């Protein structure tokens, strides 16, 4: 870490500047932990060392006639040799031919492997510890951060004028997944990049000797992109996946994000991070505060407005797909992968939302010095802030009994902002949000006796009580339905998906309709095939007439000399002033 500061006058006794810079370069070894990976024998198809695991699994039988016939074809066996319900593995004393168990001697020959299996094996690291695990800390995470700022202050006829700009770009490559999805072993590093920017302008204007007005304008912009691949990846077809019209994967993410699907096993995960998450936040804010001293009263009033824009996009929203193997077919998750018996499959289309909200707050308060040792603060704040809305109304709601006019053929109750009876912000905006605040600060003044011995001399102790009611909003992520039909699609989960052709049901050979790519839609469209999106659901909170969320804070504290009894909030904690946000 390194940096510095520098400042000085621009105009003597009139204007001043200050700049600072801090650079961070960090390299931290990341421990993979102990990961139970297949043995060297397992990687060749000899899973005899897993016999006990398979026997204890309760899953060791061919599931479905279609898959049995597929295995016969791969192994070059006569039709009917391998049959539905036949065990995959059995002790050598009871299995010497494919008609007795699919794989005698617990050996899965390469001819029986799924077309993607061999490429998958190349991703699995070998055991490198005496205890039979793979473990490494040889792949570091790095951080490059270069933050700088400049501030200018100047005296003028209208008061002190201040400007401040802060810029903080950074990138943070990681050797493994960032915590949800993606490889837990080396081979698929990812990067998170971002930038934080803040620009403020303030004027502090004294008026006479008893009044001050403080005006502030600010703009905040934050960028955060997670899950970027640090190297180009292969196409799905080059890995052995079938063509989209043959039950295979459509490269929904596009060539820019082409890479491995996410491949899950019981103890490790392979493949590229399943989703790139890009987030851009912008907040513009105006605030003005006025104060005036009148005798023993300090009167304040003011207002605050900010407009909030939150854009979140998944340019790769699981577009390369993801498959799970847990051993439900053969009794061993790795053997399931070898033969292509997946348990779950998902794939998603690129999606985004451009969320909007705003906040308005007005307040008035009085700080009254009732006595030299007693101060009373009281005030009232009015504020309103609606729930989040999408600027393109792509965020659906579920309201029974309503029919969408945005999409007239949509299922009943599946409606969008702009439809009759559907508020733009889901819930109707509340304008009756009045929050009272009151606070009392008292310094005991006992000249003698027991209470003087407790509280000490004047000004040595204090008793404070405060109450406030504060309205707020809730996180946009708790209200919006991301990638909702017909603007987006997240397909899950398939029934008995085949690894190389996951839209094929390996139990019966049924081929699911290929839902990708998801075509662009226009409002008013009546030719949407809603069956491609079913079953689907949505968030039903907030309701149309939901009240604004709020919290109440009640604080009590006593300070005796140098001994402090901390506040004991009955609900939350905050200072009880109307100006507080």
LOZA-93436 format. One line per 4 residues: number of its first residue (from 1); for each residue x, y, z of C-alpha. Coordinates in steps of 0.02 Angstrom, whole numbers. Layout:
% residues N
NUM = X,Y,Z; ...
This chain:
% residues 581
1 = 0,0,0; 67,171,-45; 4,348,-71; 16,528,-20
5 = -73,692,9; -39,869,-49; -127,1034,-25; -110,1221,-17
9 = -181,1389,-66; -242,1429,-240; -281,1611,-198; -208,1675,-36
13 = -339,1675,101; -474,1641,-29; -462,1468,-109; -374,1307,-60
17 = -350,1135,-133; -312,963,-65; -274,803,-160; -241,626,-101
21 = -197,459,-179; -189,282,-111; -133,132,-212; -155,-48,-156
25 = -70,-200,-229; -116,-360,-141; -73,-541,-174; -157,-669,-61
29 = -141,-856,-75; -311,-939,-86; -327,-1109,-4; -439,-1227,-100
33 = -467,-1333,53; -466,-1523,47; -568,-1579,-103; -615,-1761,-126
37 = -582,-1794,-310; -583,-1959,-406; -432,-2073,-394; -314,-2104,-539
41 = -402,-2271,-570; -572,-2187,-569; -515,-2066,-704; -483,-2214,-820
45 = -656,-2287,-789; -602,-2417,-661; -711,-2375,-511; -682,-2537,-414
49 = -613,-2435,-269; -788,-2360,-252; -876,-2527,-231; -922,-2493,-50
53 = -987,-2319,-92; -1093,-2389,-233; -1162,-2530,-127; -1211,-2408,11
57 = -1291,-2281,-107; -1450,-2377,-142; -1438,-2318,-324; -1361,-2439,-447
61 = -1481,-2477,-589; -1515,-2423,-768; -1658,-2299,-767; -1764,-2317,-923
65 = -1772,-2419,-1082; -1705,-2277,-1190; -1546,-2264,-1088; -1525,-2453,-1085
69 = -1535,-2455,-1276; -1412,-2310,-1286; -1287,-2407,-1179; -1310,-2560,-1291
73 = -1272,-2453,-1442; -1117,-2375,-1364; -1050,-2545,-1312; -1096,-2629,-1477
77 = -1209,-2755,-1390; -1366,-2837,-1460; -1527,-2749,-1420; -1597,-2803,-1252
81 = -1430,-2857,-1178; -1434,-2712,-1057; -1609,-2682,-992; -1698,-2555,-883
85 = -1673,-2596,-700; -1512,-2694,-730; -1377,-2657,-600; -1226,-2562,-661
89 = -1104,-2647,-545; -1099,-2808,-445; -968,-2917,-361; -867,-3020,-485
93 = -940,-3180,-414; -1112,-3131,-479; -1069,-3028,-634; -960,-3087,-776
97 = -1060,-3025,-927; -1154,-2867,-978; -1317,-2963,-960; -1285,-2986,-774
101 = -1225,-2809,-739; -1187,-2669,-858; -1003,-2653,-811; -920,-2814,-749
105 = -772,-2788,-632; -827,-2608,-600; -745,-2551,-762; -834,-2421,-868
109 = -753,-2438,-1041; -724,-2280,-1141; -844,-2341,-1274; -984,-2318,-1145
113 = -934,-2141,-1100; -1041,-1992,-1142; -965,-1885,-1283; -923,-1746,-1158
117 = -848,-1858,-1023; -668,-1866,-1086; -657,-1677,-1097; -730,-1663,-923
121 = -599,-1779,-849; -462,-1663,-913; -527,-1529,-794; -512,-1634,-636
125 = -348,-1611,-540; -258,-1766,-472; -247,-1814,-290; -95,-1729,-215
129 = -105,-1764,-28; -67,-1922,72; -246,-1922,136; -320,-1941,-38
133 = -375,-1762,-69; -329,-1624,-188; -274,-1465,-102; -179,-1311,-158
137 = -142,-1132,-110; -29,-1099,-259; -155,-991,-350; -167,-816,-277
141 = -303,-686,-279; -241,-513,-322; -309,-339,-294; -263,-179,-384
145 = -345,-24,-314; -302,156,-359; -409,282,-267; -384,469,-276
149 = -480,624,-231; -471,813,-247; -556,947,-142; -568,1134,-171
153 = -633,1260,-43; -658,1444,-74; -723,1593,23; -846,1704,-70
157 = -977,1837,-39; -1110,1700,-22; -1009,1595,98; -894,1446,90
161 = -901,1352,-75; -833,1174,-79; -810,1045,-215; -752,866,-196
165 = -720,724,-319; -673,545,-274; -625,409,-398; -587,228,-352
169 = -562,99,-492; -511,-78,-444; -500,-256,-506; -492,-416,-408
173 = -448,-578,-501; -488,-739,-408; -423,-915,-446; -586,-1001,-400
177 = -771,-960,-400; -830,-803,-309; -942,-899,-190; -1090,-959,-293
181 = -1066,-1063,-448; -911,-1098,-548; -757,-1206,-525; -692,-1245,-351
185 = -529,-1312,-424; -397,-1222,-530; -428,-1193,-713; -565,-1063,-719
189 = -504,-900,-643; -626,-755,-641; -614,-569,-615; -718,-438,-526
193 = -695,-258,-579; -774,-98,-518; -765,87,-496; -837,205,-365
197 = -857,390,-403; -925,533,-297; -946,716,-344; -1011,843,-219
201 = -1040,1031,-220; -1083,1126,-62; -1118,1307,-12; -1123,1359,170
205 = -1198,1533,187; -1204,1630,352; -1346,1756,360; -1323,1888,491
209 = -1256,1821,654; -1391,1693,693; -1434,1604,532; -1344,1478,420
213 = -1399,1394,260; -1312,1237,198; -1343,1177,20; -1268,1016,-48
217 = -1280,932,-217; -1200,764,-250; -1188,628,-381; -1133,449,-346
221 = -1093,318,-477; -1041,140,-436; -996,0,-556; -971,-181,-507
225 = -951,-327,-628; -927,-502,-560; -886,-668,-643; -784,-611,-793
229 = -679,-750,-869; -495,-706,-879; -468,-817,-1031; -571,-867,-1184
233 = -666,-1030,-1174; -714,-1170,-1294; -877,-1182,-1388; -1007,-1307,-1326
237 = -1000,-1406,-1488; -811,-1427,-1474; -837,-1508,-1303; -951,-1642,-1373
241 = -1123,-1570,-1341; -1257,-1611,-1468; -1329,-1480,-1584; -1476,-1378,-1518
245 = -1597,-1463,-1639; -1541,-1632,-1573; -1574,-1601,-1388; -1409,-1511,-1357
249 = -1367,-1341,-1287; -1395,-1180,-1382; -1254,-1058,-1350; -1368,-931,-1271
253 = -1224,-832,-1197; -1153,-799,-1372; -976,-818,-1435; -913,-679,-1322
257 = -951,-784,-1168; -929,-959,-1242; -858,-1076,-1112; -887,-1234,-1012
261 = -1054,-1261,-926; -1052,-1271,-738; -1030,-1456,-693; -1074,-1503,-513
265 = -1019,-1656,-417; -1049,-1697,-235; -881,-1629,-176; -820,-1510,-311
269 = -877,-1406,-459; -799,-1383,-630; -827,-1255,-767; -840,-1070,-790
273 = -935,-959,-668; -1115,-976,-723; -1166,-794,-728; -1088,-626,-758
277 = -1171,-498,-646; -1153,-317,-697; -1221,-182,-584; -1222,6,-612
281 = -1290,123,-478; -1322,309,-497; -1389,425,-363; -1415,612,-385
285 = -1453,707,-225; -1503,884,-175; -1512,939,6; -1539,1104,94
289 = -1535,1138,281; -1573,1305,365; -1544,1346,548; -1583,1499,652
293 = -1550,1539,834; -1693,1629,922; -1657,1658,1104; -1642,1486,1184
297 = -1709,1400,1030; -1612,1329,882; -1737,1308,742; -1696,1199,592
301 = -1790,1151,437; -1744,1082,268; -1770,953,134; -1685,812,43
305 = -1718,737,-128; -1627,598,-217; -1661,503,-378; -1598,325,-382
309 = -1557,221,-533; -1504,40,-515; -1463,-59,-671; -1426,-244,-649
313 = -1390,-357,-795; -1337,-536,-823; -1261,-536,-998; -1220,-717,-965
317 = -1362,-780,-857; -1313,-962,-852; -1309,-955,-1042; -1186,-1100,-1055
321 = -1295,-1207,-943; -1259,-1310,-790; -1276,-1495,-747; -1275,-1590,-583
325 = -1214,-1767,-548; -1248,-1841,-376; -1238,-2030,-401; -1424,-2063,-414
329 = -1399,-2172,-569; -1244,-2280,-537; -1214,-2245,-353; -1056,-2142,-387
333 = -1068,-1963,-449; -913,-1976,-559; -978,-2136,-642; -1143,-2047,-675
337 = -1044,-1916,-770; -949,-2048,-869; -1109,-2124,-937; -1195,-1953,-952
341 = -1332,-1978,-821; -1363,-1802,-754; -1484,-1765,-613; -1524,-1584,-651
345 = -1497,-1460,-791; -1519,-1272,-802; -1491,-1137,-931; -1540,-954,-938
349 = -1556,-810,-1060; -1470,-642,-1039; -1579,-525,-937; -1577,-353,-859
353 = -1683,-230,-763; -1667,-42,-749; -1740,-1,-580; -1794,173,-525
357 = -1847,251,-363; -1836,419,-274; -1843,493,-102; -1918,657,-39
361 = -1900,714,140; -1946,876,231; -1917,914,413; -1931,1046,547
365 = -1860,1039,721; -1823,1145,873; -1683,1126,998; -1743,1216,1154
369 = -1623,1250,1296; -1756,1251,1432; -1629,1272,1571; -1440,1275,1572
373 = -1441,1089,1613; -1596,1035,1515; -1617,1031,1326; -1771,974,1232
377 = -1764,926,1048; -1926,895,954; -1974,891,773; -2070,810,633
381 = -2011,735,469; -2118,696,317; -2048,578,188; -2101,469,44
385 = -2008,341,-58; -2096,216,-172; -2048,38,-206; -1932,6,-353
389 = -1997,5,-531; -1919,-49,-696; -1905,92,-821; -1966,-26,-960
393 = -2103,-108,-854; -2024,-280,-875; -2058,-327,-694; -2218,-430,-680
397 = -2335,-447,-533; -2458,-582,-482; -2630,-511,-447; -2775,-633,-452
401 = -2923,-581,-557; -2830,-461,-673; -2793,-489,-856; -2643,-405,-936
405 = -2671,-283,-1078; -2483,-266,-1104; -2483,-448,-1158; -2665,-495,-1189
409 = -2632,-682,-1203; -2535,-694,-1040; -2605,-810,-906; -2737,-728,-798
413 = -2662,-641,-648; -2491,-619,-731; -2486,-431,-754; -2365,-289,-782
417 = -2350,-107,-728; -2458,-8,-847; -2596,-137,-846; -2760,-75,-771
421 = -2751,-85,-582; -2562,-116,-576; -2461,27,-498; -2298,77,-580
425 = -2203,39,-419; -2304,-118,-376; -2376,-32,-223; -2465,134,-222
429 = -2349,272,-161; -2386,326,18; -2388,512,54; -2442,509,236
433 = -2275,461,311; -2251,578,459; -2115,532,581; -2106,623,749
437 = -1941,638,843; -1911,693,1021; -1757,695,1129; -1715,754,1305
441 = -1540,787,1372; -1525,824,1559; -1370,854,1665; -1410,825,1850
445 = -1364,971,1964; -1368,917,2145; -1263,1021,2262; -1255,894,2403
449 = -1326,736,2475; -1336,560,2405; -1383,612,2226; -1231,727,2219
453 = -1122,582,2268; -1198,480,2127; -1199,609,1987; -1054,719,2041
457 = -1032,904,2008; -1128,1001,1878; -1090,943,1701; -1008,781,1755
461 = -1158,669,1715; -1300,664,1591; -1463,574,1559; -1528,560,1381
465 = -1693,493,1313; -1744,491,1130; -1883,424,1019; -1902,427,831
469 = -2007,348,695; -1913,320,532; -1985,271,364; -1878,178,240
473 = -1881,73,83; -1834,-108,53; -1700,-178,-60; -1749,-187,-242
477 = -1690,-368,-249; -1829,-411,-127; -1966,-348,-243; -1920,-377,-425
481 = -1941,-535,-527; -1780,-553,-624; -1775,-630,-799; -1964,-647,-796
485 = -2061,-708,-948; -2081,-657,-1085; -1927,-545,-1073; -1815,-681,-1004
489 = -1809,-866,-963; -1717,-972,-838; -1747,-1153,-886; -1741,-1285,-752
493 = -1733,-1426,-726; -1766,-1562,-854; -1814,-1741,-814; -1669,-1864,-816
497 = -1564,-1754,-931; -1430,-1832,-1039; -1261,-1747,-1015; -1217,-1713,-1197
501 = -1399,-1681,-1246; -1487,-1617,-1088; -1652,-1581,-1176; -1670,-1769,-1202
505 = -1751,-1870,-1064; -1634,-2019,-1050; -1770,-2123,-970; -1888,-2124,-1118
509 = -1799,-2026,-1256; -1924,-1883,-1259; -1849,-1724,-1330; -1905,-1565,-1243
513 = -1946,-1415,-1353; -1792,-1306,-1371; -1838,-1143,-1281; -1683,-1048,-1336
517 = -1649,-922,-1402; -1782,-817,-1317; -1848,-699,-1452; -1867,-513,-1416
521 = -2045,-461,-1380; -2144,-302,-1402; -2282,-242,-1289; -2450,-294,-1356
525 = -2383,-453,-1437; -2514,-590,-1450; -2408,-727,-1529; -2308,-773,-1374
529 = -2303,-958,-1335; -2323,-949,-1148; -2307,-1138,-1134; -2120,-1116,-1163
533 = -2109,-1023,-998; -2220,-1133,-890; -2224,-1168,-749; -2176,-997,-687
537 = -2212,-891,-538; -2172,-721,-468; -2156,-615,-314; -2320,-559,-237
541 = -2242,-435,-116; -2273,-292,-96; -2461,-288,-115; -2542,-142,-203
545 = -2588,-56,-40; -2439,-108,65; -2386,25,190; -2212,101,187
549 = -2089,3,295; -2039,94,454; -1948,69,617; -1966,147,788
553 = -1815,187,895; -1817,219,1082; -1650,258,1166; -1602,284,1347
557 = -1427,318,1414; -1345,379,1573; -1168,447,1587; -1103,460,1764
561 = -935,546,1775; -818,440,1671; -932,287,1685; -1049,268,1537
565 = -1206,164,1541; -1234,135,1354; -1400,164,1267; -1529,29,1292
569 = -1635,31,1134; -1807,-45,1149; -1809,-57,959; -1656,-13,856
573 = -1553,140,896; -1533,311,821; -1524,492,873; -1694,570,895
577 = -1689,721,781; -1802,765,637; -1654,807,527; -1586,630,536
581 = -1616,523,381
